[in-house]
């Protein structure tokens, strides 16, 4: 009985150590602004990234130095939900190199919910004033329009945007018509409703997607 007791105790200690270590490691996969603690959903996304890093031979090396800054689940209507994952702007190119495979794996883990990866960007208002060490105008890439355009490109990546048109309705509403590369239609046609919903959530703008011939 004593041997059995010690074995159970040892197994529990090993399990506790494993859970402690994996929790610490998963926290390294998400770094929120100001050192804030991730919420439960963000922690689950970070844990899945760690799991992929530890188990996927194709993603292990690429994910080793990557981390996210935030994650949230959004309602896309008709009972559909999507996951938005924010990544540091400086790491976006590294994420994009593995994005197709990473998104596929994460969507398997999260019951087929569409996963969208967006770079974390800051918008600088018109009243922005540079510090005394720098001079010049507000960076164009930090304007509201530029950031919203960049978000749109992130949402549809790796599909290219081939054209845009703004349609004004009688009631004053504006709808942005975005034309995507027709060569990717078979792969992304089932995701365009999600793209439109996510873009609307992030920018409060209506958008419709079409494919160029």
N, C-alpha and C positions, 0 to 999 in steps of 0.2 A: 504493500500500500504506500509506503514511504517513497519507494522508487517511482511509482506511478504519480504521486503527488509532486515530486521534484521534477519529473518529466513535463507534467502539465504546466508547472510554474515556469520552467525554462522556456517552454514553447510560447507562453504568454509574454514573457520578457522579450523574446526574439520578435514576436509580432508587434509589440509596443515600440521596440527600437526601429523596426522596419517602417511602421506608420509614421513615426517621428521624423525619420530621415527623408521619407518620400514627401512629407508635408513641407519640410524645409526646402527640398529641391524644387517642388512645384511652385513654391513662392518665388523662386528665382526666375520662373518663366513669366512672371507678371510684375511689372514695376510701375505703380501708379504715381501720378504727379503728386509731389509734396510728401511722398512716403505713406500715402493713405493705404489702409488695409483693403484688400479686394473683398467683394461681397461673395456670397455662396456660389452664385452662378459663375462669376469670374474665376473663382478658385477651381471650379469643376473644369472650365476650359483650360486653365493652366495645367491641371493634372493630366488632361488628355494630351496636351502637347508634350509633357514629360513622358507619358507612356509611349508616345510615338518615337520620341528621342531614344528611349531605352529598348524598344522592340523592333523598330523598322530599320532594316539595313540600308534602305534607300534614303531615309530622311535623317538618320542619326547624326551624321557629320554636319549636315546643313543646319539642323536645329540647335546644335550645341551652343552657339553664341547668340541665338535669337530669343527674344521675349516680346510680350505684348504689353500694352499700357491700359487696356480696358476691354470689356466685352459686355454685350447686352443682347437680350432676346426681344424682338419686336413683333407685333401683330401685323400681319400683311393682309388681313381680311379673309373671308370665306374659310375660316378655321386654320389658315396657314400661318406659320411662324418662321422667322428667319433669325439668324445669329449674326450680329455685326461684331467683328473683332478689329480693334484698333491697334495699330503697330507704330513704333517710332518712325518718323519720316526718314531718318538716316538709315534705317534698316529695311525700308520698303523694297529696294532693289533686290536685297538678299531674299526676302520673302517671295518676291515675284518669280525668282528662279525655280522655286519648288511649289508655287501656289497651286497649280493644277492638281498635283498629287496630294498636297496637304489638305486642300478643300475636300477632295474625294474621301480621304480617310476620316476627316472630322465629321463629314455628313453621315458617314456610316455610324460613327460613335453617337451622334445626336439624332438618331431615328429619322434620317433623311431630310432634316431641316436644312434649307439652303444656308450656306455659310458665305458671308461677304467680308472681305478684308479691306480695310480702309486705313490710310496713313493718318496719323494724328497731326493736324495742322491748326495754327492759330491765326485768327483773323485780326488784322490791325485796323482800327477805325480811322476815319478821316482826320481825327484830332491827334493821331499818333505823332509823338515828338521823339526824335532820336536822342540818344544820350550825347553828352558834350564831346565824347570821343569820336563820334561819327557825324557825318554830314550827308545831306541829300534827302531825296523824297522817300516816301513810304515804299517799301518793296512791292512791286506789282503783284508778285506771287502771294502776297498776304492780304490782298483786297478781297472783299466779299465775293465778287464775281469770279475771280481767279480760283479761290478756294472751292466754290461750288462746282466750277468746271472740272477741277481736279478730282473732287469727290465722285463726279459722274464717271470719269475715266477709271477710277479705282473700282467702282461698282461693277462695271462691265468687263474689266480685265480678265483674260487676255484678248478679248474681242476688241477690235479697233472701231472707233467712231468715224464714220465716213462723211457725215453731214448733220446739220442741225437747222431747224426752222422753228420760229415762234409763231404760234397761231393765236390770234386774238378773237375771242368770242363776243357775241352781242352784249352779254351781261358784264363785259369788262375782264373776264378771266383770261389768263394767258396759259397756254399749254405748250410746253417745249416738245417738239417732235424730233426725236433722235434716230438717226439712221445708222445701223450697225452693218458691219461687213457681212454680206450675204453668204460668204463661204462658211461662216460659223453658224448659220441658221439652224441646222440640224442639232447642234450641240447646245445652243442657248435659248432656243425658242420657248422651251418650257420654263425658263427662268425669268423672262422679261417682266412678268407681273410682279415678281419679287423685287426685281431691280427698281421698278416704278414705285413700289410701296416704300422701299428703303430710302430711295432718293427723296421722296416726299416727307418721310419722317425726319431726315437730316437737314432738309433745306426749306421745307414748307412750300415746295413748288411742285406743280403737276407736270408729269412727263409721260410721253408715250413712245414706245420703241417700235421701229420698223426695220426692215432689212433692205439694203440696196441690192439692185439686180446686177 
